[in-house]
């Protein structure tokens, strides 16, 4: 019976079949109508300690039994064998002819290692790899173990930092693009609370904290305090304008600030009762006493020309908003540019701190000179003669 092309089985036996034999592995390369071709690998050595002293690779061509089924493995027609370094040379030759150079390992397709290998070979990005590994039942424990180490935590922090820098770059590009709306910016910001500084730990689970209002981004402080962020579009051509001999904010800013003020007033009036309701009924804790708000609006890239003064500079925009903010209570107005630039600087600072910490670790890990030896920068003891001058 001819062997099917895809029917290839490797077998192994740990039972010794001769003097000094430790185990035998083999495979049938061909099952023809007249002969079969077999390859075996046998290990020889000390059966007490398991030490391998010789490895033999053997090829045999065996005839079919004339009066019975099967093959006569005890009486091969052809037998050829090699051992020890000869086996390695043969494998090196076959590897150079049949496969790219390298080292290979057989992996059980049912093992976690095989699952990880399949994920890694089909991956297109690091985020997809992490999600796929976390979803694999056999690898969840491995990921937790890696994440619990210092190296794992540092690697995770590096990935998070890179993702945040990418998000800031995308938002900066969007904010400077003509026609981008408040909805576009809010969808891309999502729950990235860290854009607004390190005082916040998340976004409240509800946007409609008061009956008549819906807040764009209700930020949560570490102590449960609430901070309302009102987003407006970045494309505001008349963000500031001339009034007599000075610059003042435009009507869009006044409307956005008035909207935020109404939010604060509603939270002041209804906050104490809402706090109790959310805590008792939903188990959510919000501190609504004297809430603050931030209005994010406009971008210097979209300003219109103002008569003989031309397009206001970025410094003029910031000075005008700073003068305006100086007369507000519990509320601040910022542009998308100033908000995102501040976030980018914070991330750059964090990256600098990380880089310096890595440098310090590498210096600490380097071999040190003896404390009794002079510095290695060419220092020599002064020529004092027989006695030092003191």
LODRENTI-942867 format. One record per residue (C-alpha): residue in three letters; z, x, y. Coordinates in pm, 1 decimal. Layout:
! LODRENTI-942867
ALA  Z  X  Y
...
This chain:
! LODRENTI-942867
UNK  0.0  0.0  0.0
UNK  -104.5  151.4  329.8
UNK  164.5  187.1  587.1
UNK  118.9  -22.4  901.1
UNK  49.0  181.3  1215.7
UNK  361.5  59.7  1394.9
UNK  589.8  87.6  1089.8
UNK  772.0  417.3  1138.9
UNK  1131.7  462.5  1026.4
UNK  1364.1  761.4  1059.0
UNK  1644.6  773.2  802.1
UNK  1954.8  987.2  774.5
UNK  2208.4  1071.4  502.6
UNK  2538.0  1251.7  547.4
UNK  2587.3  1295.0  173.3
UNK  2510.0  1651.0  55.7
UNK  2231.5  1673.5  -204.1
UNK  2271.5  2038.2  -294.3
UNK  2494.2  2341.5  -265.6
UNK  2595.1  2403.6  94.8
UNK  2399.2  2109.5  232.0
UNK  2571.2  1915.6  513.0
UNK  2321.9  1635.7  570.0
UNK  1961.4  1532.1  549.8
UNK  1732.9  1342.7  786.3
UNK  1377.0  1246.7  725.8
UNK  1080.9  1020.2  785.1
UNK  770.9  907.1  601.9
UNK  472.3  1007.6  811.9
UNK  215.0  837.3  592.5
UNK  207.5  599.4  294.3
UNK  -144.8  611.6  153.0
UNK  -298.6  471.0  -162.9
UNK  -283.6  810.0  -338.1
UNK  -28.7  1024.2  -152.3
UNK  258.5  1003.1  93.3
UNK  350.1  1259.5  358.7
UNK  720.0  1318.5  423.7
UNK  912.5  1532.8  670.1
UNK  1283.2  1620.6  630.3
UNK  1540.0  1821.8  823.3
UNK  1834.2  1960.0  625.5
UNK  2145.8  2135.0  758.6
UNK  2328.6  2396.8  549.5
UNK  2665.9  2554.9  609.0
UNK  3038.6  2531.1  543.4
UNK  3122.7  2190.1  399.0
UNK  3489.3  2236.0  487.6
UNK  3449.9  2314.8  859.2
UNK  3110.3  2153.6  920.7
UNK  2969.5  2476.2  1069.4
UNK  2588.2  2479.4  1053.0
UNK  2445.5  2813.8  943.4
UNK  2087.6  2721.7  861.7
UNK  1852.4  2438.3  952.1
UNK  1538.7  2378.1  745.5
UNK  1235.7  2168.0  836.0
UNK  1025.2  2071.7  536.5
UNK  690.3  1894.6  496.9
UNK  578.3  1754.2  162.8
UNK  272.7  1574.0  31.9
UNK  373.3  1375.1  -276.4
UNK  146.1  1186.3  -524.5
UNK  181.5  823.6  -626.3
UNK  337.5  773.2  -970.6
UNK  56.1  700.3  -1218.8
UNK  245.0  454.5  -1439.2
UNK  508.1  320.2  -1196.4
UNK  543.1  205.4  -841.7
UNK  634.2  441.5  -560.0
UNK  579.0  813.8  -517.4
UNK  688.3  1119.7  -716.2
UNK  901.6  1293.4  -452.3
UNK  1034.1  1549.7  -702.8
UNK  689.8  1696.0  -770.1
UNK  507.4  1742.3  -438.4
UNK  144.7  1848.9  -431.6
UNK  200.7  2051.8  -116.8
UNK  527.3  2175.6  31.8
UNK  573.5  2378.2  345.7
UNK  898.8  2465.8  523.6
UNK  1040.4  2664.7  815.5
UNK  1395.2  2735.7  923.8
UNK  1619.0  2818.3  1222.6
UNK  1423.4  2977.0  1510.9
UNK  1096.4  2894.7  1335.8
UNK  1180.6  2526.4  1379.0
UNK  1240.0  2578.6  1750.5
UNK  906.0  2754.5  1789.7
UNK  724.5  2476.3  1608.6
UNK  890.2  2213.8  1829.4
UNK  798.1  2414.6  2139.7
UNK  436.4  2424.6  2028.9
UNK  421.7  2052.9  1956.6
UNK  589.1  1977.0  2288.8
UNK  336.1  2185.8  2481.2
UNK  48.1  2009.1  2308.9
UNK  162.9  1649.7  2297.0
UNK  396.3  1585.9  2590.4
UNK  489.9  1717.1  2934.6
UNK  722.9  2012.8  2934.1
UNK  1091.3  1931.5  2949.1
UNK  1398.5  1844.4  2749.4
UNK  1421.1  1509.9  2570.7
UNK  1691.5  1301.2  2413.1
UNK  1668.9  1003.4  2179.3
UNK  1849.9  700.8  2325.9
UNK  1959.1  392.3  2133.2
UNK  1776.4  95.5  2289.3
UNK  2087.7  -120.4  2243.9
UNK  2319.1  120.7  2426.9
UNK  2434.4  108.2  2792.8
UNK  2255.3  439.8  2847.3
UNK  1923.8  276.2  2758.9
UNK  1994.4  -10.3  2998.7
UNK  2071.3  234.6  3280.4
UNK  1758.1  435.9  3202.1
UNK  1539.4  125.9  3213.8
UNK  1687.3  24.4  3550.0
UNK  1643.3  372.1  3700.2
UNK  1283.0  416.3  3582.8
UNK  1180.7  78.1  3724.4
UNK  1371.9  105.6  4052.0
UNK  1199.3  92.8  4389.6
UNK  1499.4  128.3  4622.3
UNK  1866.9  227.5  4605.0
UNK  1989.4  -120.2  4693.3
UNK  1799.2  -268.6  4401.2
UNK  1939.4  -4.3  4166.3
UNK  2296.9  -81.3  4268.4
UNK  2251.3  -456.7  4224.1
UNK  2080.0  -414.6  3887.1
UNK  2348.5  -177.4  3758.8
UNK  2624.9  -410.5  3874.6
UNK  2457.4  -705.3  3698.2
UNK  2438.4  -520.6  3364.3
UNK  2750.8  -613.8  3159.5
UNK  2772.3  -280.8  2983.9
UNK  2758.7  -81.2  3306.2
UNK  3004.4  -270.7  3527.3
UNK  3296.9  -59.6  3404.2
UNK  3101.4  260.5  3464.0
UNK  3029.4  159.8  3823.6
UNK  3395.3  79.8  3885.9
UNK  3496.7  415.8  3743.8
UNK  3246.4  600.2  3964.7
UNK  3353.3  403.6  4272.8
UNK  3718.2  493.0  4210.9
UNK  3651.6  866.9  4246.0
UNK  3642.0  1055.6  4576.3
UNK  3276.2  1142.4  4523.6
UNK  3194.5  780.3  4446.5
UNK  3372.6  653.0  4755.6
UNK  3198.2  910.0  4975.2
UNK  2859.9  820.6  4827.8
UNK  2923.4  449.3  4884.9
UNK  3028.1  521.4  5243.1
UNK  2710.4  723.7  5299.8
UNK  2496.2  436.3  5172.2
UNK  2679.7  182.6  5389.9
UNK  2644.7  408.0  5694.8
UNK  2271.3  451.7  5635.2
UNK  2223.0  75.7  5595.6
UNK  2407.2  9.5  5921.9
UNK  2198.4  264.3  6108.4
UNK  1882.1  102.9  5971.9
UNK  1999.8  -240.4  6086.9
UNK  2074.5  -112.8  6437.9
UNK  1727.6  44.7  6457.1
UNK  1565.0  -282.9  6349.4
UNK  1766.0  -484.5  6603.1
UNK  1682.4  -240.3  6882.9
UNK  1313.6  -279.7  6805.0
UNK  1337.9  -658.5  6788.0
UNK  1532.5  -686.9  7112.6
UNK  1261.9  -490.4  7297.9
UNK  977.6  -698.1  7148.6
UNK  832.1  -967.2  7379.9
UNK  882.3  -1326.8  7268.3
UNK  1182.5  -1262.5  7041.7
UNK  1424.7  -1555.3  7059.9
UNK  1796.0  -1609.3  7017.6
UNK  1730.7  -1755.5  6671.2
UNK  1540.2  -1443.0  6562.8
UNK  1822.2  -1214.2  6672.2
UNK  2097.8  -1426.6  6519.7
UNK  1917.8  -1445.1  6183.8
UNK  1880.7  -1067.0  6172.5
UNK  2237.9  -993.7  6285.5
UNK  2386.2  -1223.9  6021.4
UNK  2746.3  -1128.2  5943.2
UNK  2725.1  -774.9  6084.7
UNK  3052.3  -810.1  6275.8
UNK  3086.1  -430.9  6309.6
UNK  2816.1  -436.6  6579.6
UNK  3082.3  -562.4  6821.2
UNK  3335.0  -283.0  6759.2
UNK  3611.2  -179.8  6525.4
UNK  3857.9  -450.5  6627.9
UNK  3697.8  -709.4  6400.4
UNK  3713.4  -751.1  6023.4
UNK  3469.9  -1034.7  5963.6
UNK  3316.7  -1362.7  6074.3
UNK  3501.1  -1694.2  6048.4
UNK  3386.6  -1918.7  5766.9
UNK  3318.8  -2203.3  6010.2
UNK  3094.5  -2206.0  6317.9
UNK  3198.2  -2556.3  6430.5
UNK  3565.3  -2481.7  6492.4
UNK  3586.2  -2752.4  6758.8
UNK  3436.9  -3103.4  6718.5
UNK  3164.5  -3085.7  6986.5
UNK  3068.4  -2717.8  6971.0
UNK  2898.8  -2472.8  6739.4
UNK  2967.3  -2104.7  6796.2
UNK  2699.0  -1845.5  6724.9
UNK  2930.0  -1572.4  6588.7
UNK  3305.8  -1650.8  6567.9
UNK  3454.3  -1305.0  6511.1
UNK  3787.7  -1250.6  6335.3
UNK  4030.6  -978.7  6437.6
UNK  4252.6  -796.0  6190.2
UNK  4546.7  -1016.4  6294.5
UNK  4351.8  -1342.9  6262.9
UNK  4265.2  -1372.3  6632.2
UNK  3939.1  -1540.6  6723.6
UNK  3666.9  -1401.2  6948.7
UNK  3360.1  -1615.0  7026.9
UNK  3019.4  -1450.2  7067.2
UNK  2744.3  -1651.0  7236.9
UNK  2393.8  -1513.9  7177.3
UNK  2100.9  -1578.1  7406.9
UNK  1747.7  -1449.7  7382.8
UNK  1667.0  -1088.4  7480.1
UNK  1344.4  -1185.8  7657.4
UNK  1492.8  -1301.4  7991.3
UNK  1255.8  -1190.9  8272.7
UNK  1491.4  -1300.8  8552.8
UNK  1812.3  -1159.4  8408.2
UNK  1901.4  -1035.4  8759.4
UNK  1747.4  -1114.4  9098.1
UNK  1779.4  -1025.4  9466.0
UNK  2001.2  -1238.4  9690.6
UNK  1988.1  -1131.1  10056.0
UNK  2057.0  -757.8  10039.3
UNK  2215.9  -738.1  9695.5
UNK  2147.9  -789.4  9323.6
UNK  2302.1  -1087.6  9145.6
UNK  2268.2  -1229.0  8794.8
UNK  2004.1  -1493.9  8730.4
UNK  2049.6  -1861.3  8642.8
UNK  2019.4  -1792.2  8267.8
UNK  2333.2  -1579.9  8285.7
UNK  2523.2  -1847.7  8483.2
UNK  2431.5  -2115.1  8225.0
UNK  2529.4  -1897.5  7930.1
UNK  2862.5  -1809.1  8089.9
UNK  2934.1  -2174.8  8170.5
UNK  2862.6  -2264.2  7806.9
UNK  3105.1  -1995.2  7685.5
UNK  3367.1  -2114.6  7934.3
UNK  3345.2  -2465.3  7789.2
UNK  3401.6  -2319.3  7442.2
UNK  3715.6  -2142.5  7563.8
UNK  3845.0  -2452.7  7739.6
UNK  3795.8  -2663.1  7424.7
UNK  3977.7  -2404.6  7212.9
UNK  4264.9  -2393.0  7463.7
UNK  4300.6  -2771.5  7458.5
UNK  4247.9  -2833.6  7086.7
UNK  4349.2  -2498.8  6936.5
UNK  4714.9  -2568.0  6842.9
UNK  4628.8  -2882.5  6648.6
UNK  4321.0  -2727.8  6486.8
UNK  4520.4  -2424.9  6372.6
UNK  4760.6  -2650.6  6181.9
UNK  4476.9  -2859.2  6034.2
UNK  4279.1  -2559.1  5909.6
UNK  4589.4  -2389.9  5768.7
UNK  4731.6  -2696.3  5588.6
UNK  4409.0  -2859.6  5472.5
UNK  4173.7  -2567.1  5411.1
UNK  4406.9  -2267.9  5381.6
UNK  4223.0  -2093.2  5667.7
UNK  4426.0  -1912.8  5933.9
UNK  4285.7  -1875.6  6286.6
UNK  4477.3  -1770.3  6597.2
UNK  4315.7  -1978.7  6875.1
UNK  4562.0  -1902.8  7153.1
UNK  4387.3  -1761.7  7461.4
UNK  4058.9  -1682.4  7285.2
UNK  3814.1  -1436.6  7444.3
UNK  3433.6  -1459.7  7447.8
UNK  3128.9  -1234.0  7483.5
UNK  2783.9  -1342.4  7601.6
UNK  2496.2  -1125.3  7477.4
UNK  2181.6  -1188.9  7680.0
UNK  1865.6  -1016.7  7796.4
UNK  1718.0  -669.2  7772.2
UNK  1594.6  -436.9  8049.1
UNK  1257.0  -407.5  7873.8
UNK  1165.0  -767.6  7965.8
UNK  1250.6  -777.3  8338.7
UNK  1001.9  -905.5  8594.1
UNK  911.7  -717.8  8907.1
UNK  1115.1  -828.3  9210.8
UNK  889.9  -803.5  9514.2
UNK  900.6  -472.7  9697.0
UNK  1185.0  -350.5  9473.9
UNK  968.7  -348.8  9162.3
UNK  1122.4  -376.0  8815.8
UNK  1500.8  -324.4  8827.7
UNK  1620.3  -11.4  8650.5
UNK  1857.6  -16.9  8356.5
UNK  2129.4  128.5  8578.1
UNK  2078.7  -156.4  8828.2
UNK  2114.6  -413.3  8549.2
UNK  2437.4  -255.5  8424.0
UNK  2584.2  -228.5  8773.9
UNK  2503.6  -593.2  8847.8
UNK  2661.7  -714.8  8523.9
UNK  2964.2  -491.6  8576.9
UNK  3020.1  -643.7  8922.7
UNK  2979.7  -989.9  8774.5
UNK  3217.5  -921.5  8484.5
UNK  3481.3  -789.4  8722.6
UNK  3540.9  -1145.4  8846.0
UNK  3551.4  -1312.3  8505.0
UNK  3861.5  -1383.1  8296.6
UNK  3857.3  -1366.0  7913.7
UNK  3477.9  -1341.0  7913.7
UNK  3225.3  -1055.9  7929.4
UNK  2845.8  -1044.8  7964.3
UNK  2647.4  -762.8  7799.6
UNK  2279.9  -703.3  7729.0
UNK  2140.0  -653.8  7380.4
UNK  2055.2  -296.5  7476.0
UNK  2409.0  -204.5  7578.1
UNK  2554.8  -375.4  7269.1
UNK  2318.8  -201.3  7024.4
UNK  2337.6  135.1  7199.6
UNK  2717.5  124.3  7170.3
UNK  2688.9  41.8  6798.6
UNK  2444.4  331.0  6748.5
UNK  2680.1  573.1  6925.7
UNK  2971.2  459.4  6709.0
UNK  2767.7  520.8  6394.0
UNK  2655.2  859.8  6523.9
UNK  3016.4  953.3  6589.3
UNK  3112.7  846.5  6237.5
UNK  2827.8  1054.6  6092.5
UNK  2941.0  1357.7  6294.4
UNK  3296.5  1319.7  6166.8
UNK  3169.4  1296.0  5809.2
UNK  2951.2  1605.1  5850.3
UNK  3240.3  1807.3  5993.3
UNK  3466.9  1696.4  5710.0
UNK  3205.1  1809.5  5457.9
UNK  3177.5  2145.8  5633.3
UNK  3555.8  2187.7  5631.6
UNK  3566.5  2107.5  5259.3
UNK  3298.9  2367.2  5186.4
UNK  3484.9  2631.3  5386.5
UNK  3812.9  2547.3  5212.4
UNK  3644.1  2574.6  4874.9
UNK  3500.1  2921.9  4944.5
UNK  3684.9  3229.3  4811.4
UNK  3931.1  3377.0  5059.4
UNK  4004.8  3739.7  5125.8
UNK  4340.5  3889.7  5047.9
UNK  4604.2  3827.7  5312.1
UNK  4692.3  4196.6  5303.0
UNK  4336.2  4314.4  5361.5
UNK  4191.3  4366.6  5711.2
UNK  3914.9  4133.5  5831.2
UNK  3571.1  4195.9  5686.5
UNK  3395.6  4214.0  6027.3
UNK  3406.8  4593.3  6058.1
UNK  3770.9  4614.1  6172.6
UNK  3934.8  4956.3  6136.9
UNK  4295.3  5064.2  6185.3
UNK  4354.5  5250.8  6513.3
UNK  4399.0  5627.8  6490.0
UNK  4770.9  5666.0  6565.2
UNK  4825.4  5997.6  6392.5
UNK  5136.0  6036.7  6181.8
UNK  5340.3  5768.1  6359.9
UNK  5246.7  5437.0  6530.5
UNK  5310.1  5431.3  6912.1
UNK  5617.0  5203.9  6901.2
